[in-house]
Amino acid sequence: MELSKFWAQDPNYNQFLQDFGIKQKKTFRIRGLQSSALSFFISSLVLKGEIKQVLLFLTSSLEEAQRSYQDLLTFTGWPENNSILIFPAPEVLPYEELPYDIEIIKQRIKVLSALSPIIYSRQQYKNNLSYPLIIISTYRALLPKILIGDKFLKGHLKLEREGLLNIENFLNHLLDQGYQSSGMIEQSGQFSQRGGIIDVFPFAEENPLRIELDGDRISSLRLFDPESQRSIRKIEEIVLVPRIELTAESKEKEREAGSFFDYLPENTDIIVSQYQEMEKHGLDFEKEIRKSYLSKKEEDKNVLPPDYYYLNWSEIRGLFSQKQRLVTIEPWLAQDNLSPEQSGEENNHFYSFEATAVEHYFGNLDLFQKALRKNHQEKQNIIILAGNKVRASRLADILDDRGFTRYRLQDLKEADLNPEQVCLSYGSVSNGFSIPKLNLFLITEQEIFGKQREKSYKPKRFQGKSFYELDEVRVGDFVVHVNHGIGRYEGVKSRITDGIRREYLLIKYASDDELYVPVEQLSSVHKYIGAGGGIPKLNRLGGSLWKSTKRRVQESIRKAALELFELYRKRKSIKGHTFSADTVWQQELEMAFPFQETPDQEKAFQDVKKDMESSYPMERLICGDVGYGKTEIAIRAAFKSVMDNKQVAVLAPTTILVQQHWENFSERMKGFPIRIEMLSRFKTKKEQEKIIADLKKGNIDIIIGTHRLIQPDVVFKDLGLLVVDEEQRFGVIHKERIKNLKEQIDSLTLTATPIPRTLYLSLTGIREMSIINTPPELRLPIVTFFKSETDEVIREAIRRELERGGQVYYVHNRVEDIDSVAQKVKRLVPEARVITAHGQMVEDQLEKIMISFINHESDVLVCTTIIEIGLDISNVNTIIIDQAHRFGLSQLYQLRGRVGRSSRRAYAYLLYPSKKILTDNARKRLEAIREFSDLGSGFRLAMRDLEIRGAGNLLGKEQHGFVTEVGFNYYCQMLEESVSRLLHPETAGNELQDTGPEIDVKLESLIPEYYISSPEIRISYYQKLSRINSEEELNDIKTELQDIYGSFPKELETLLQIISLKLKLKNQEVLDIRITTRHLSLKFPIGSSLSDKIQKSLTINPVKNAFFRQKGSQGELILTAPRTGQSIPENSALSQGLSFLEKIL
């Protein structure tokens, strides 16, 4: 699409181009362009070649910058690379004791790294840009003083394969440049050393770097994935960059500090959106920072003043005038509203353009179609933009169904616009617009269907490994041995027996009994995880209690699994309603979803539709955290049911949740002829009677209510789908009624209580479940920190949130003095509207308070832990937890999860009394919840208790005690075995897997401490190796080990060979294997397949030093390693055996 072709029709644009091209510094003022229309204008300048090197585009907020970023990518057609970048502002002030967001710091450094070669002409740092560089930023992002450009470049370090690198000097360089040492690399600015391998996550890179050294020579440079820790690509060279921000701890003197403008070449063009607003914002910020400084100075006399850290408005205005051209953008204003002095230069040129917003249709496709036909008849150039190609195809189906076929689906970059044919395309543009002089009309999904479809520029964030992949066992943890019961893990111990060093897990039992478990038998040991974090009772070695406990738990699990299996089988035998395939209206509803579906959501949608279109009644569980998109799945299923003229009942445990569901369903389905009603105590008796009567007549399509819905007087005309939210929170009687209601119809159960993956896999085949673990695209990790409770901390936390229009939870878990705490909050922040809520309130009163808070009729909710109920209020993004040291880890995790439910950064303040000395356990809990603030990674510490609750919800509350008796991990293994026997009766009585023969090894076979120093990581690899079932799995782990830790030492090589031998002999009826330095012996039954193959091979191709002998019904193969001089290679018999078996098997 040639943008200049359109703009050439506007004389104002042509005049602007002519003036803009004159080689003289000028200030230009433009009126009438905003948002996406402004991005459309800027794209035309860039594509026409008017921007020669760098364009700085300043927007009013980060949100606007993100929208402009997507607009510019769409209109220029450029790939998402380093040619359009966002330069964000640090969210933390130097006077605040808050952690910096490393991803923001990383993005700022990335921009400076792109600019540095231009301004400093350092050939070695060229970034090979093929387009002009567009930097989108905000006023606040320009204010912090940073390292002067030359100092920043001196901090760069170029690494090349085959180049030299002194390890000690390199590690010191990393520390000097702001990098931090870490055991495992998970985020930018960390490094780790393991012998000759150094991992480092450069500030400006998307992936961390692995450096492999051979002495002082760099033998390999590889980028790796921080989630798997595995290499993904080899590179020849890389440049490491330093941090740039000045902090309170910075050693730089003020005279050494520079600003962002030092990195901009003189011929930089600057476009400023809403110049006057920016000036006002700048002056307000100066007041705010001055106030913070004076407050901090009362505590610390040595604190540095604001001008050490920040530029001020008058400095910024002066710096604007030093660049090539300044373009200020304003809404429609009188010409004399902005004096020449305000813009920093007297030589001003004014240009007016007319761009108007397009009408919103909120899903009313009849109105949209009417407007589309009108614009088409008026010979306008029409562009309809969907979010992506798939959605554009769906929109094409909708247009076809409505009889509008004068369109062409095409890529916007290649689009040939003409008034005869509507251009249907795809791309992310924040809003539509019309430019009459260009005869152009552009409309997006936002205007057609209602809400804006969220999509944003964002740096890639890594979630870390999930909880079920990292059950690290640490010294002091409780463990379960399948044969001996619960003991305490005391570490990895080396023992020398018959001159051979081996590694064992030491487990201590009651009466200080000790059990040494060879590391190759780790599959018999599980980490103990009980309910509620209680301390289990240790078993006695050789005692009978563990055996009886194990039998009792196995029997209970067998019954629970059988009950689930019978219910599943019974349901499959019932004939249900087969729902029709999706209608065009269904597509319209799904097109109007204002967020990008996550992969987990997409799979759940497909699972539900497949279930509904089958001939048996659906009974599916949807599990995912609040805000992860469960409700949308229920909405689409409900809509599908209504399309088949079937009624839908949605059941929720509280009136507040009913209200929220009713609002969500109503908002999503407006524009469709669907009647949605709510049945709860908010309705009068007369209203309830009317709703119940209409429900019976079939006049209501979807009814949403509390347990009032399942009372005997509520009768449906034709119920097709039951949706139950948080079923476990209903009482026993209500659950029984729900169960009866489910029998003949499709049902969908939603829960935010996590279902652990191990349990999910164990129940595969007897329970239909969909797990949504992927957070929404824009969800950011919660910034969490704990500190001593002071008035200043509370005041700043609340004010910070109120200033951005948000709300605050203040959790104080004592009803007796909660009112006085609320009074204290009012005193500290007089402008805040403060209300209280707690569980001892009358239910009506509590619900009214909560709903008023949801409706933003108050700012701060001082409450007890009642907010754990799972409300989804996206405007609450700060939570202050008083006396946080008194809470358990899982409760802290749940409370903290009440915020951070939008694209805004959320904050959690864990406070403890200023004069209180914390116990070690309390401090560890608070540290743990802060450490794992990234989405997803908190599971492995805080979610276990919640998961055990989830297990109880699935299998029955009585299972809770059994989980505690044997530990959650072993419980899941036992459950998996029970389910497998039910699904595969032919395997009953057999072990799930043939683990192969036991091996007696007289060789050193272990992972040496000098190879992997961390005992926890060594144990995790021993666990992985003990569970290997195929050569492919073994090769995969070998590749991983070699990649992360380097070449194998001989002890590890031997261990890997033994595992390989065991795999080869799996299912071969081997009775016994013995391996020494010189001999390898295999015993097997005569007449077995292995026996025949060995005898045949030795008869046809005799092998030196190998012979076969028979003793009764047993055969034995003996391989003897040859001597080489006076020595025998340590694993030569083993190597010879592997080679021989490779040939015959």
N, C-alpha and C positions, 0 to 999 in steps of 0.2 A: 504494500500500500504506500503510494508516494504522498507523503504528507504535504510536501511543498506544492503539489498540484492543487490541493485544496486551498492552502493559505494564499496562493498567488491571486485568488479571486478577491482578496481584501486589500484595498488601497492603503489602509493603515498599516497592515503587515509589511507591505512593500516599502513604505516610507521608513518603517522601523528598521528593516534590513539595510536600507541605504545608509541611514544614520549610524547604525550599529557597526557598520564596516569601516567607518572613518577612523584612521589610526590616531585617535586622541582620547585621553581619559575623559569619560563622561558619566553622568548619572541619568538613567532613564526611568521614567515612572509609567507603569502600566496599570490600567484600571479595568475591571470587569471580568478578569480571569481568576477562577478559584479551582482548587481540588484537581480532579482529573482533567478538566479543560486546560488548566495551567500546565499539567504534565504533557498534554497533547501539544501545547505551544512549545514547550522546552524541547521536546523530542524533535520537532521540526527544525529548530535551530541547530541541534546537534547533528542530525542527519544531513542537513544542508552544508555542514562544514563550517558554520559560523563560530563554533567553539573550537579553538585551535589546540588547547592543551588541557586545562583544568577548569571545571565549572564547580563552584561551591553553591549549593542550593540550600538555603536556610528555611526551615519550616517552623511552625509554631509549637510543635510537640513531637515526641518520638513516634506516637501513633500516626501522625500525619506523615512523618518521614517514612515510616514503613509502608503506608499506602502509596506514597509517591514512588517509592522504590519499585513496587509491583507495577504501577502505572507505566513508569519509564521502560521497564523490561518489556512490557506488552507492546507499547507503541514503537519502540526502537527495533524490536525483534531481536535484540542482542541476547546472547546466551547468558546464563547466570554465572558470570565469572568475576574477574577483578576490575571490570570497567565501570561498574556502578556499585558504589559502596556506601554504607551508612556509618557515620562517625557519631556514636551515641555518647550521651553524658554519663559520667559516673553518678550513680544514685546516692552515693554516700558522701556527706560533708566531712571535711577533715576533723571537725569538732565532735563528730558522732562516733561512738564506740561500736561501729557496725563493720562487719566484714565486707570487703569489696567483692562485687560480682566478677569473678574471674573471666567470665565470657564477655562481659562488657569491656574489661581491660584488654582482652585478647583482640576484640574487634577494633578498638582504638589503635592498637599497635599495628594491626594489619593495614589500616588506612595510611599511617605514617610510613610504613615500609613501602607502600605503593608510591607515595609522594617523594620520598627521600632521593631516589635516583634522578628525578626530574630537576630538583632544586640544587642537588650537590654534584650531579653529573659523575657519579661513581660508576664506572663501567661494570665493575664486578657485581654491582647490586641491581643491574637492569632487570626490569620485570616484564619486558617485551609486550607492552600494551599495544593493542592494535587499534584502539579507539581513543578518543579523548576520555579523560578520567572525570567521572561525575561523582562528587562527594555530596551526599545528602546529610544534613545535620540540623541541629537546633542551636539557639542562642546559648543555652546553658552548657552545651558540649564544648563551646569555644573558650569558656571562661577559665578552666583550670590551667595553671602554668605547668609546663612539662619540661623534660630535658631539652636543652637547645639541640638543634638538628645535628650539629657536628659531633656533639657528645653522644647523641643517640647512635650515630653511625659508627663511632669508635667502639661502641658496645656491641656492634655486630661481629659475629665470628663465622667465617666461611669454612665449612668442612667438605673435603673431597675424598672420594674413594681412592685408596693408595696414598693419601696424604699422611703426614705425621701428626701425632697427637700425644702430648704428655698428659697422662691421666690426672696426676695431682694438680697440675696447672689448670687443666680443663674444669675439674670439679670446683676449684677456687673461683674460676671465671663465672661459672653458673651461679654460685652463691653471691658473688659481687653484683650480678645482674638481676637479682631478685628471684632466682629459682629456689625451690625448696626440696630438700631430700625427702623421699617417700619410699616405703617398702614396695608399693605397687603403683604404677602410673595410671591415674584415672582422670586428671584434668590438667589444663595448661599450667605451665610454670612449675612442674614437678620433674625430678630426676631420680634415678636409681642406678646403683652399680652392683654388678654380680661378676666379680673377677674381671675378665677381659671384655665383658659386655656392659654397655652403658645405655640405659633408656632415658630419654629426655622428651618432654612435651613442649616444643617451642611455642612461644606466645602467639605467633602469627600463623600457625599451621592448623589444619583441620585434624590431622592425625599425629600421634607421637612418633618419635624417631628411635630406632635401635642401631647403636654403633657397635660393631664387632671389631675388636683389635687383635692384631697379631704382634705382640710386643708394643712398640710405639706406632705401628703402621695400621691405618684404617683398612681392614680387609673387606668390610661390607657396610653399606648404609641402607637401612630398610625402614619404611613406614609401617606401623602396625596398628591393629584395631585395639583400642583400650578396653573394649568389652571382653574379647576373647584372648587378648594379649598376644595374638598371632600376627606375624608379618603378612602384609598384603601387597607390597610392591617394593622392588629394589630401586634405588636412585643413585645417581652419580655424584651429586653435590647438594648442599643445602646451606642456607644462611640462618643462624640463630640470632634473634633480636632481643634486646633488653626490655625491661619495664620502663614506662615513661612518666608515671604519675609522681608528683611530689607529695609525700605523706608526712605526718608529724615526725616520723623517724628518719626522713630523708637526710642524707649527709650533705646534699648540694646546698651551696649558698644561693641566696636570692639572685645575685648577679649572674649565676650560672644557669638560671632558669629561663626558658623561652616560652613561646606560645605556639598554638596551632598555626598561626599566620606565618611563622618562620619557615614552615614547610611548604607554603604555597608560592609558586613562581609569581613574578611580578605581573605576568600577563594573564593571571587568573581572572575569570569573570565570576561575579557574585550576583545571584538572584535571591532576593529576600522576600518571602511571603509575609504580608501583614507587618510592614515595617514599624508602624506606630505601636502596634501591640507588643512588638519585640522590645521597643524602647521602654514601655511601661513595665514589662516583665523584668527587664534588666535592672531598673531602678528598685523594683520591689525585692528582687533577689539580693541586692546590695544591703537593703535594710535587714532582710532575714539573716544573712550571713553575719552581719555586724552584731545582731542580737545574740546569735549562737556564740560568737566569739566572746562577748562580754560575760555571758553566763559561764562559759568554760574558764574564763580568766579568774573568776572568783574561786574556782577549785585549784587552778594551776597558774601561778604567776608567770611561768616561762612559756606559756602558750603563744604561738606566733600569730600575728595579725592577719586579717583577710588578704591584704595586698601581697603577702608572701605566696599565697596559694592561687589567687584569682586576678584576672584582668577586671577592670570596671567598664561601665558603659561608654564613658568618654574615650577610653583607650580603644575599645572595639570600633567606635565610630571613626576614629583616626586611622585605624588599620584598614578599614573598608576603603578609605580614600586613596590608599597606597597601591591598590590593585587596579587592573586595567579598566574594567567597566562594572558599574553597579546598577542593577535593575531592581527597583522596588515594586512590589505588587500590592495593590490595595483594592478593597471592594469599591463600589461606586461612591465616590467622594467629590465634594466641591473642590475645584482646582486650588483654592487658596487655603485648604485645610492643612497642607504640609509646606512649611517654609523651606527655602533652599538650604538654610543652615541645618535643619533637622536631618537632611539627607547627607550632609557632610560635604556638599559641593554645590556651587551656584549654577553650574551649567546643566540645567535640567531639561529633559525632553519628555513631553506627555503624549501617551497613546491610549486610546480607548478601544476596547473590543467588547462585543456583546456575546456572552455565552450564558445560557440559562439552564437551570436544572430541568430534568424531564420529570413527568408525572409519575407517581408511584401507584401501582395497581393492586398491591397487597393480595396477589393470587387471583384477582378477578380477571380471568382470561378473556371473558366476553368483552370487557372494556378495553383490554390490551389489544385484542384483535381488531376492534373498531378503530382505535387510534393508529394501529399499524397500517390498515387499509387506507386511512385518510392520508397519512404521511406518504404512502406509496403513490397514491393518486396525485399528490402535490409534487411528485418527481424529486423527492428528497433522496440523498444518499444515506441509506439506512444501514446501520451496523447493530446486530444483536450479539452480545457477548455472553457466553456461558463460561463457567469456571474451568472446565476442561473438555477434552474431545468427547468423552463418554457422555457428559451432561449435554453437550451440544447435540449429540445424536438423539438423546431423549427428547430434547426440545424440538428437534426436527419431526419426531414422531407425533408430538403434540400438535404442531402446526399442520402436519398432514391430516391428522384426525379432524381438524377443524376446517379443512378445505382450503388452507392457504399454502400454495405450492410455489409462489413466485420468490423463491429464495435459493441460495446456493451455499452449501456448507463448505467452507474453505479456510485455509490457514490465513491469519490476518496479515502476516508479513507478505504473502504472495497475492493477497486479495486484489481483484480488479473491480473497484467500485463503480457502479453506474446506477442511475435512478430506476432502471427497468427491473432490477433484480436486487432483492434484499441480501445483504451479506450476513450469513449466520456463521459465527466464528467462536473462538475460545481464547481466553486469556484472563488475567486478573486485573480488573480495573475497578477502582473503589466506588465510582458512581457514574451514571450516564449524564449526558449533556447535549445541548443543541446549540449550534452556531449558525444563525440564519444567513449571514453573509457568505458562509461556505456551503450553504444548502446541506448541512450535515446534521444527522440525528443519530446519536449513539445511546443505546439502552442496554443495561446489564440485568443479570438475574435479580439483583437487589431491588430494582424498580418493578420488575415483573411479579416477583413472588413475595416481596415483603422485606424481610430482614436481610442485612448484609451478610454475605457468605464469608465467614472469617478465613482470611489467608494473610500471612504476614511474612515479611523478611525475618528470619531468625537464625542465629548461629546454631550450628549442630550441637546438640547436647547428648552426652552419653549417660545412660542410665545405670551403668554398673551391672555386675552380675546379679541375677535374681537370687532370692533367699534359698531356693531349693538347690542351687548349684554351689553354695558356699556354706555348708554346715561345718565350719571349722571346729575341730576339737582342740581345746586348750587345756593346759595342765590345771587340774582342779575340777574340770567338768565331769558330770556324771555320764556314764556310758552303759550300754546294755550288751552283754555277750549272749548270743542266742542260747547257749548251753548252760551258762552259769549265772545269768541275771545281772542285776544292777550293781555297779561298782564305781569307783572314782578313778579317773584317768590321771596317772602320775608322770606321763611323758614317754618319750622314745628312749629306750635304753639299748646300748650295745653290749653284747656278751660274747666272750670267746669260748667256744666249745670245740675240743679236739683241734685247737689251732685255727679254727675258722671263726671270723667275726661276723655276727649277724645282728640285725636290729629287731627289737620287740616293742610292743606296747605294754607298759606296766599298768595293770589294773589292780587297785586295792579293794578288798572286800571287808566285810565285818570281821572283827577280831584281828584286824591287820593282816589277814590272809592276802597273799600276792599271787597274781596270775600273769605270766609272761606270754603274750600272744604274738607269734611270729607275724611279721608284717604281711607275709603272703596270705595270711588267713583273715585279713581285715574285713572281708565280706561278712564275717560272723559278728562284727562289732558295729553298733549304731550309737550315735550321740543320743543321750536321753533328753527328751523334751516332754515335760509333764504339763498339767493344767495349772494355771495361776502362778507358775514360777515357784511352786513349793519344793522343799528339799525331800527327796525320796529316801526311803530306808534301804540301807545296803543289804544285799543278800550275803549268805554264808557260802563259801566254796564247799561243794559237796553236800549241801543241805537239800532237803526235799521240798522246801517252800516254793522255790522258783519253778520247779517242775509242775507242782499243783497249780500255781498262778498261771503258768503258760497254758496248761490244759483248760482252765476255766475261761481264760480270755479267748482262746481259740474256739471254744464252743459258743461263746457269746457272739463272736464275729461271724461264725458259721450261720447262726440263727438270723442275725441282722442282714447278712448278705442274701440268705435264702428268702427272707421276707421281701427285700428289694427286688430280687430276681422274680419272685412269684407275682408281685405287683406289675412288674415290667411285662412279664409274659401274658398276664391277664389283660393288660391294656392293649397289647398287640392283637389280642383275639376279638376285641370289641370293634364293631363297625361304627365309624364316626362319619361326620360330614366331610366330604372332600371339597375343599374350597377351590374356587376357580383361579385361573392364572391371573396375573396382575392386569389391571385395567389401565387405560390412559390416565384416569384420575389418580390412580395409585402413583403413576410416574410424576404427575403434577405435584402431588403431596411430597414425594421424595426430593423433587427438584427444589422445593421451597425450604429444605432443611438448611439452616443458616451456618452450618459448620462443615468442615471437611471430615468425612467419615474416617475413622481409624480402621486399620486392617481387621482388628478383632471385632469391631462393630459390623463391618461388611460380612464377615463370616457368620456372625450371629444372625444378621438379617436373612442370609441365604438358608441357614439351618431352620429358622422359624418358618419361612415360606415353604420350604420342602416338607416340613412336618404338617403344616396346615393343608397342603395340597395332596397329602397322602390319604389313604382310606381309613386310618385308625386315629383315635383322638390324640392330639399332641399333649405331652406333659413335659415341658422343658424348663430347666432352671437357668436363669441368666444371672451371673455373678460378676459384680464389678463395683468399684468404689463410687461414692456419690459424685456425680458430675462426669462420669466416664461414658454416659450415653445409654444407660439401660432404658430410661423412659422413652427415648426415641424408638427403640425396638418395640416397646409395648404400643406406642402410638401407631406405628406402621402395621402391626398385627391387628390392632383394633379396627383400623381403617379397612383393611382387607376383609375382615369379618363383616363389617357394615356393607361393603360392596356386594356381598352375597346375601343381603337382607337378614343378617343374623345380628342379634343384640350382643352387647359387650358389657360385662360387669368388671369394674376395677376396684379392688379392695385394698385399703390402707389402714394401718393400725391407729393413726391419730387424725384428729380433725384438721390439724395444720397441714399434714401431708396430703390429705384429701383436697384441701384448698389449693395447694401447689399443683397437684396433678390436674385438677379441674382447669386451672389457669393455663397450664402447659398444653393440655389436649385442646382446649378451646382456641388458643392462639394458633396452634398448628393447623387446625381444621377449619378455621374461618374461611369463608368463601366457598365452602362445600355445603350442600343441603343435609347436614348432619346435626341432630339435636343431642346435645350433651348436657346432662344434669348432675347435680351433686346432692347426695343424701347424707346429711350429718346434723349435729345439734345446732348448726348455724341456721338451719331452716326451721320455721315455725311448724307447729303441729298441722295446721291447715295446708301449708306448702308441702309438707311430707306426704300427706294423704293424697294431694293432687298428683305428685310425682309417682307414687306407688300405683295409682289408678292408670295413669298414662303409660307406665311401664308394662302393666298387664295388657293394655290394648295394643302395645307395639308402637306407640307414638314417640318413644324415647329410644335412641340408637345406642347411646353409651351412658351408663350410670356409674358414677364414681362415689364411693362412700366408705364409711367405717364399718364395724361389725353390724351396724343397723341394716346393712344390705342382706345379711344372711338370717334375718329374723323370719319366722314362719309366714308373716303377712306380706312379704315381698315375693311377688310372683312375676315371672317373665313370660312374654308371649312366645319368644323363640330365641333362647340364649345360645350363642355359638362359641363365645370365648370368655374365659374367666382369667383376669390378671390379678395376681396377689402380690402385694409389695410387703416384704419382710414378714413372711408367714410365721416365723418363729416367735414373733412378738405378740401373737394372738394367744388367748387362753385355750385350755384343753377342749372345752365344749365348742368354742368357735372353730378350732382346728378340725374337729370331727365333722362339723357342718360343711366346712370348706371341702373336706375329703369327699363327702357325699355329693356335693355339687359338681366336683371334678369328674365323676365317674363316666358320664356320657359325652362330655364336651371337651373342646381343646382348652388347655390351661397353660399359663405362663407365670412362673414364679420369679420375682425379682429379689435379689438380696445384695446388700453391701458388705455383709460379713464374708471375709475372704475364704475361698475354698482352696486349700493347698494343692499344688500341682500333683504331688505324689498321690493324694487321695483321689484327685480327678482322674489320673491315669488308672488307679486301682479299680475305679468303678466303671471304666469304659466298657460298654456292652450291656450294662444293666440300669444305667441312669443317663437320661439325655441332659447334657449340660453344655452351656456356652460360657466361657470365661473371657471377660474383657479386662485385660491387664494393661493395654496401651493407653496412656493419658492423652487427652485431647492435644492437638497440634501446638496450641499456644500456651499450654500449661507450663509455668515456670517453677523450678524448685523453690521451696519456702526458705527464706533467709531466717535462720534460727540462731539465737544466742541466749545465754543465761547470764544473769548478773544480779548483783545486790539490789534490793528494792529501795529506790529513792524517789522522792517527789519529782525530781528532774527527769528521771528515766520515764516515769509514767506520763508526765506532761508532754514530753517530746514525742513519745510513741503515739499518743492519741492525736496530737496536733498534726504530726506528719501525715496521718491517715485522713483527718478531716480536711486538710488543705487540698487533697486530691479528690474530695467529694465522696470518700469512702466511709465505712462504719467499722466499729470496733467491738469485739467480745472482750469483756474483762471477767475472767473466771475466778471466783472466790467461793470455795466450797464449804462455807460455814453459814448456815441460814441465820444463826443468832445475831451476827453483826454485819450482815450483808448490806443493810440499809445505811449503816455508818460508813461503809466502804464506798457506797454510791455517793454519799454526801462529800466524801473526800475527793472523789473524782470530779464532782461539780465544782468544788473549791479550786482544784488544780487547773481545770479547763472550763471556765465559766461559760464560754460560748457553746459548749457541747450540751446536747439534749440527752440526759441520762435516765434510763429506766432500769428496774430490777426484775428478775424472774427466778423462781426456784420451785422445786417440786412440791413444797408444802402449800402452795397457793391453791385456791379453788380452781378446778379445771377450766371453767369458763373464763375466769380472770386471766389465767396463764395463757390461754389460747389467744385472747384479745391482745395481750401484750406482745406475744410473738408475732402476730399478724401485723401489728402496727410497726414493729421493727422491720419485718419483711418489706413493708410499704415505705420504708425510710422516713417514718414519722418521728424517729429518734436516731441518735448517732452512736451512743454507747450502751450496750446491754451488759449490765453487771449481773452475773448469773452463776448458778452452780453448774455441775456437769450435765445438766439437762440438755445442753446443746449437742450432746453425743447422739441424739436421736436421728441425725442424718439430714438435717435441713440443708438445702442447697441455695445459699444466698450469695450470689457472685459479687455483690458490692461490699461484703465484709472481708477485708484483706489484712487486718491486723488482729491478733489475739494476744492478750496479756494473761498469763496464768500465774496467779498469786500462789505463794507457798508451793512452788512446783516440785520441791524436793519430797513432798508428801505423796506424790502420785506414782503409780506404777508405770513402767515403760510403755506397755501397750495402751494404757489410758492416755498418757501424754501424746502418743502417736495419733490416737483417734481424735483427741481434742485439737491438736495442731492441724489435722486434716480438715477442720471446719473452714479454714481459710485457703486462699490460693486456688479458687475455683474459676478464675477468669484469666485473661492474658496479662493482668497486672501482677507486678511483683508483690508477694505477700510476706508479712513479717510475723514471727512468733517470738514473744518475749517470755522466757521462763525465769521468774523472779523468786528469790529466796530472801528471808529477812536479813537486813544489813549487818546485824550483830550475831547472826547465827553461824556457827561453825558446822559445815556440812559433814555428814558421815561419808566414808569412802563410797559406800553403795549409792547414796543419794547423788553424789558428785558424778559417779560413773554413769548413772541413769541419764542425768542431764547432759553429760558430755556425749553419750551415745546418740541421743535424739538430735543433738546439734550436728554431730559428725555426719550422720546419714540424712542430710536434708534433701539430697537429690531424689527426684521421683523414682520409685521402683526399688532403690537400694535400701530403704528403711525396712523392707520386709524381713530381711534376714535377722534383724535384731528384735524389732518391736511387734511383729505380727503373729508370732507363734501362738500366743494365748488366744488371739482372735480366731486363728485357724482351727484351734482345737474346739472352740465354740462352733465354728462352721461345720466341723466333723460331727459334732453332736446334733446340729440341725438336720444334717443329712441322714444320720444313722440312728438317731434317737438319743435322748439325754442320758440314758443309762450307760451309753458307751463312754461317757466322759470319765468315769472312774476307771474303766479298763485301760484307757489311754494313759492315765497316770500310773497304772501298775506296771506297764511294760514299756512306756515311752512311745511317743508319737511315731517315730520313724519305723520302729519294729512293728508297731501296730499296723501301719500301712502295708508293710511287707506281708504280714499275716493275712490282711484283708485281700491283698492282690492274689495270694495263693488260694484263698477261699473262693473268690470270684472266678478264678481260672478253672477250678475244679467244677464249678457250676456250669460254666460255658463250654468246658471240654471234659465231660465225664470220663472219657476214655483215658485221661491222664491221672485220674484219682488214684491216690496212693503213691504216685511218683513225685519226685522233686520237680520244681518248676524248670530247672535247668540241670543238665548233667555237668557238674563242675569238673569232671575229669579225675584222673588218678592222683593220689597223694604222692608227693615227691620227697625223697630223702636226699638233700643236697649237701655235699661236703666242700662247697666252694663259697667264696665271699660273693654274695649277690645282694646288693642293697644300693640305696641312693646315698652317696657319701655326703657328710655334712658340709664339706668344702665345696660341693657342687650346688646344693640347695641348703642355705644356712638356716632358713626358717623351719622349725619342727612342724608347724601347722601346715605349711605348704608341702613338706615331704610327706606328711600323713595323707594329705589330700591326693597326692599322686599315687601313694600306695593303695588308697581306696579305689582310685580309678583303675589301676592295674589289676586289682583283685576282682574287678567286675567285668573285665574284658571277656567277650564271647566270640571274637573273630579276629583274623589276621588284619582285616581292614581297620578295626578299632585299635589294634596294637600299633599299626603303622601310623595312624592318626596321632596317637600320643607320642610316639617316637619323634614325629615331625615337630610337634609342639615343644617337646623338651629341648630338642636340638636348636630350635629357633630361639627360644627364650633364654636357655642356659648354656648353649654351646655344645661342643663335641662331648660324647659320652666317655666318662672314666670307665676303666675296665670292670669295676664292680657292678656298675649299672648295665654295661653291655652284657655281662653274665646274667643278671636278673632278667633282662629283656629276652635273652635267648631261652632261658628256662620257661618263661611264659609262652614263647613261641612253640617250644617243644610240647608243652602241655596242651596247647590249642590243636596241634597236629594230631595228638593222640586222643583227643576228645572223641567219645563214642566208639573207640577202637577196642574196648574190652581189655585195656591194659590193667594188670593187677598191681604192679609195683614198678617204680622207677627209682634207681639209685645212681647218683652222679658224684664222682670224685674227680680229682685233678687228672687222673690217668684213665679212669674207667667210666663207662656208661652201661647200665644194665636195665633191660626191659623184660618184665615177666608177663605172660599172657596165656590164655587157655589154648591148648592144642586143638586144632580144628576151627579156630576163629579166623575171621577174614584177614586180620593182621598176621597171624601165624602163617597162613598160606602164602601171603604176599612176600614175607621175609624169606621163607624157605625157597620160594620160586626164584627170587632175585639173587640169593646167594648161590643157588645152583647154576643159574645161567651166567651171572657176572660176579664171580667171587671177589670179595673185598678184603684187601690186606688188613690184618689186625681186627677183623670182624668174624665172629663165628656163632653158630646156633647150637644150643643143646637142649635136650628134653629130659625132664624128670617127672615121671608119672604123667599126669594130665596137664602138666604145665610146660610151656616152652620158654626159653630165655635167649635174648640176643645180647651179646657182650661185645662192646667196641672198646679197643685199647688204643690210647694215643701213642704215637711213635715218639721216641726220645730224639731231641735235637741237640747233639753234643751232650752236655751233662744236665740240660734242663728240659722240662716239658712245658710248652705254653699252657697257661693256667686253664683256659677253657677249650683246649683243643679236642678233648673227647666229646664235649658238648657240641662243638662246631661240627665234628665229624658225624655225630648222630643226627643232627639237624639236616645235614647234606644228604645222608643216606635216606632218611624218612621222606625228604622232599622228592626223591626219585621214585620211591615205591608207592607213595600215597597220592 
